[in-house]
């Protein structure tokens, strides 16, 4: 935590307090049958044209020594974006990641718009201990013609050796006004999963139905209902698996002038409260 405070003290005079925005918050989490944790957090963000800087910290009141903090920096020079993140803990630097994204376009191709995107990430875990390095990324191409679109994406790993190709995704979709439908197929060495999604996004109601299938057959389904009243939002999500209904998730969010309130409750079947999370925040 001292390292985070030192960084803030060095950066604030250089960048100017008038350009900062931030947020403080208090979070309470409960899990059945009676586990309760309380934590406080603070975050600061600075954006100046293409450059951005952010810092955040969290302290669990029940175990202050397990505090966590992070520092973030970014530079956007279209079509290139550079990002760096550092995670700090009581023992020092815990995780570091750097990424570069290349996202040119769109270009007009075959009477539609074509987008390309490529991301490369370098991560360092436990640098003060075993120090594990990994290099990975993903690439995608997306094409839209009117209300139709298709996308192909895939991941890859370069380090540690040997280099390998990860999962591939082929997606198709159609949108007409407030309705949309999409099909997303995931492949590894062979076909692994298909997700079918049907949705309606009106004002103020949004409905999303989703079903997933694997080579073994039906995998799971979900139905999400959302209500957006501007400052207040509510969401209910139901799930279904081959073994029967799954947990029901209910969330309520309110954002006023500066103040924010978020409540999320998970009900285990048959509708027994299983977990809850309450968070109060203030932006300045």
matplotlib code that plots the C-alpha trace (Angstrom):
import matplotlib.pyplot as plt

x = [0.0, 2.9, 4.1, 0.7, 0.7, 4.2, 3.1, 0.1, 2.1, 4.5, 1.9, -0.7, 1.6, 2.7, -0.7, -2.7, -5.6, -8.2, -7.9, -8.5, -11.7, -12.1, -14.4, -14.6, -16.7, -17.7, -18.6, -20.3, -20.5, -22.5, -22.4, -24.6, -24.7, -23.3, -19.9, -19.7, -16.8, -16.5, -14.0, -13.3, -11.8, -10.6, -9.8, -8.3, -8.3, -6.7, -7.3, -5.5, -6.2, -4.5, -2.9, -4.7, -3.6, -5.4, -4.8, -7.0, -6.7, -8.9, -8.6, -10.7, -11.6, -11.6, -8.0, -6.3, -2.9, -4.5, -4.9, -4.6, -3.7, -3.3, -1.7, -2.9, -1.5, -2.7, -1.9, -4.3, -2.9, -5.5, -5.3, -2.8, -3.5, -0.9, -1.9, 0.1, -1.1, 0.7, -0.9, 0.5, 0.0, 1.5, 4.5, 5.2, 4.6, 2.3, 1.5, 2.5, 0.9, 1.5, -0.6, -0.7, -3.9, -4.1, -7.6, -7.7, -10.7, -13.5, -12.9, -15.7, -15.5, -18.2, -20.8, -20.1, -17.7, -14.7, -12.9, -9.6, -8.3, -5.1, -4.0, -0.7, -0.3, 2.8, 2.2, 4.5, 3.2, 4.8, 7.9, 9.4, 9.0, 8.8, 8.4, 6.3, 6.2, 3.6, 3.0, -0.4, -2.8, -5.8, -6.9, -10.3, -12.0, -15.6, -17.7, -21.1, -23.5, -26.6, -28.3, -26.1, -22.7, -20.1, -16.9, -14.0, -11.6, -8.9, -6.3, -2.6, 0.2, 3.8, 5.5, 6.3, 7.2, 6.1, 3.8, 0.3, -3.1, -6.0, -9.7, -11.4, -14.8, -17.1, -20.1, -23.1, -25.7, -28.7, -30.3, -33.6, -34.6, -34.8, -34.5, -31.3, -30.3, -26.7, -25.0, -21.5, -19.6, -16.4, -13.8, -10.7, -9.2, -12.9, -16.3, -16.8, -19.8, -22.6, -24.4, -27.6, -28.8, -32.1, -32.7, -34.9, -33.6, -36.4, -37.0, -37.0, -37.0, -34.3, -34.8, -32.1, -32.6, -29.5, -29.0, -25.7, -25.1, -22.0, -21.3, -23.0, -26.2, -27.9, -25.6, -27.4, -29.9, -30.6, -33.2, -32.3, -34.8, -33.6, -35.4, -33.6, -35.2, -32.2, -30.7, -32.1, -31.6, -32.9, -32.0, -33.2, -31.5, -32.8, -30.8, -31.5, -29.1, -29.7, -30.1, -32.8, -33.0, -29.9, -29.3, -31.4, -29.5, -31.2, -29.4, -30.5, -28.4, -28.9, -26.6, -27.5, -25.4, -22.1, -23.7, -24.2, -25.8, -25.5, -27.2, -26.8, -28.5, -28.1, -30.9, -30.1, -32.9, -35.5, -35.1, -32.9, -30.6, -27.1, -25.0, -25.5, -23.3, -24.0, -21.8, -22.1, -19.9, -19.3, -17.7, -15.8]
y = [0.0, 2.4, 1.8, 2.9, 6.1, 7.0, 6.7, 8.8, 11.5, 11.6, 11.7, 14.2, 17.3, 16.5, 16.0, 18.5, 17.8, 19.5, 16.7, 13.8, 11.8, 9.2, 6.9, 5.6, 2.7, 0.3, -3.3, -6.0, -9.6, -12.4, -16.1, -18.9, -20.0, -16.8, -15.6, -11.8, -9.7, -5.9, -4.0, -0.4, 0.8, 3.9, 4.6, 7.5, 8.0, 10.6, 11.0, 13.5, 13.1, 9.8, 9.1, 7.6, 6.7, 4.9, 3.6, 1.7, 0.0, -2.3, -3.1, -5.9, -4.6, -8.2, -8.8, -5.5, -7.2, -8.8, -5.4, -5.2, -2.4, -1.8, 0.7, 1.1, 3.2, 3.4, 5.2, 5.3, 6.1, 4.8, 2.1, 1.2, 0.9, 0.2, -0.9, -1.7, -3.0, -3.7, -5.5, -4.9, -6.9, -6.9, -8.9, -6.4, -6.7, -9.6, -9.4, -7.3, -7.2, -5.3, -5.5, -4.0, -3.9, -3.2, -2.4, -0.8, -0.2, -0.3, -0.8, -1.1, -4.7, -6.5, -3.8, -4.0, -2.9, -5.0, -4.8, -6.4, -6.7, -8.3, -8.3, -9.4, -9.7, -10.3, -11.2, -11.8, -13.7, -13.7, -11.7, -11.8, -15.6, -18.2, -15.5, -17.1, -15.4, -15.9, -14.4, -14.9, -13.1, -13.3, -12.1, -11.6, -10.4, -9.1, -8.2, -6.6, -6.2, -4.3, -6.2, -9.3, -9.9, -12.6, -12.9, -15.3, -15.2, -17.3, -17.3, -18.3, -18.8, -18.0, -18.5, -20.8, -23.0, -24.7, -22.1, -23.3, -22.2, -22.0, -22.0, -20.7, -19.1, -18.6, -16.4, -15.3, -12.7, -10.7, -7.6, -6.1, -3.0, -4.0, -7.7, -9.7, -13.4, -14.8, -18.2, -18.7, -21.9, -22.7, -25.1, -26.6, -29.7, -30.2, -28.6, -28.0, -25.8, -23.8, -20.9, -19.6, -16.2, -14.4, -10.9, -7.9, -4.5, -2.0, 1.0, 0.3, -3.5, -5.9, -9.6, -12.2, -15.9, -18.1, -21.8, -23.8, -27.3, -29.5, -32.9, -34.5, -32.6, -29.8, -28.0, -25.1, -22.3, -18.9, -16.1, -12.6, -9.8, -6.2, -2.9, 0.4, 3.5, 5.8, 6.2, 2.9, -0.5, -4.0, -7.4, -11.0, -14.0, -17.6, -20.7, -24.3, -27.2, -30.9, -31.6, -28.9, -25.2, -23.4, -20.4, -17.3, -14.0, -10.6, -7.3, -3.7, -0.6, 3.1, 5.9, 9.4, 12.6, 11.2, 8.5, 4.9, 1.8, -1.8, -4.9, -8.4, -11.5, -15.1, -17.6, -21.3, -23.7, -23.8, -20.0, -19.9, -16.9, -18.2, -15.1, -11.3, -8.3, -4.7, -1.8, 1.9, 4.3, 8.0, 9.5, 12.8]
z = [0.0, 0.7, -2.9, -4.2, -2.0, -3.2, -6.8, -6.2, -4.5, -7.4, -10.1, -8.6, -8.6, -12.2, -13.7, -11.7, -9.3, -11.5, -14.1, -11.8, -11.2, -8.5, -6.6, -3.0, -2.0, 0.8, 0.0, 2.1, 1.0, 2.6, 1.8, 3.2, 6.0, 7.6, 6.2, 6.1, 4.8, 4.6, 2.5, 1.5, -1.8, -3.4, -7.1, -9.0, -12.8, -15.0, -18.8, -20.9, -24.6, -25.7, -22.2, -19.2, -15.7, -13.0, -9.5, -7.1, -3.7, -1.6, 2.1, 3.7, 7.2, 8.6, 7.4, 6.6, 5.8, 2.7, 1.0, -2.8, -5.1, -8.8, -11.2, -14.8, -17.7, -21.3, -24.5, -27.5, -30.8, -33.3, -34.5, -31.8, -28.1, -25.4, -21.9, -18.7, -15.4, -12.1, -9.1, -5.7, -2.4, 1.0, -0.2, -3.1, -6.8, -7.4, -11.2, -14.2, -17.6, -20.8, -24.0, -27.4, -29.6, -33.3, -34.6, -38.0, -40.2, -41.0, -44.7, -47.3, -48.6, -50.6, -49.9, -46.2, -43.4, -42.5, -39.2, -38.1, -34.6, -33.1, -29.4, -27.9, -24.1, -22.0, -18.4, -15.4, -12.4, -9.0, -10.1, -6.6, -6.3, -9.1, -11.8, -14.5, -17.9, -20.6, -24.0, -25.7, -27.9, -30.2, -33.6, -35.2, -38.4, -38.5, -41.5, -41.5, -44.5, -43.5, -40.6, -41.1, -39.6, -39.2, -37.2, -37.0, -34.0, -32.5, -29.7, -29.6, -27.1, -28.0, -24.6, -22.8, -25.8, -27.8, -29.5, -29.9, -31.4, -28.9, -29.4, -32.5, -32.7, -35.7, -35.2, -37.3, -36.4, -37.6, -36.1, -37.1, -35.2, -31.5, -32.1, -32.7, -33.1, -33.1, -33.3, -31.9, -32.5, -30.5, -31.8, -30.3, -31.9, -33.1, -32.5, -28.7, -28.2, -30.0, -28.3, -29.7, -28.5, -29.1, -27.7, -27.6, -26.6, -26.2, -24.0, -21.0, -21.3, -22.5, -22.8, -23.7, -24.1, -24.5, -25.1, -25.3, -26.9, -26.8, -28.5, -25.5, -26.2, -24.3, -21.9, -20.4, -21.0, -19.4, -19.6, -18.6, -18.0, -17.6, -16.8, -17.4, -15.9, -16.4, -12.9, -11.7, -13.3, -12.4, -13.8, -13.1, -14.6, -14.6, -15.6, -16.6, -16.8, -17.7, -14.0, -13.5, -12.7, -11.6, -9.3, -9.8, -9.8, -9.0, -9.2, -8.5, -9.4, -8.8, -9.9, -8.7, -8.7, -7.4, -5.3, -6.4, -4.9, -6.1, -4.7, -6.1, -4.6, -5.6, -4.8, -4.7, -5.7, -4.2, -3.9, -0.8, -0.4, -1.1, -1.5, -1.4, -2.3, -1.4, -2.5, -1.9, -3.9, -4.4, -7.4, -7.3]

ax = plt.figure().add_subplot(projection="3d")
ax.plot(x, y, z, "-o")
ax.set_aspect("equal")
plt.show()
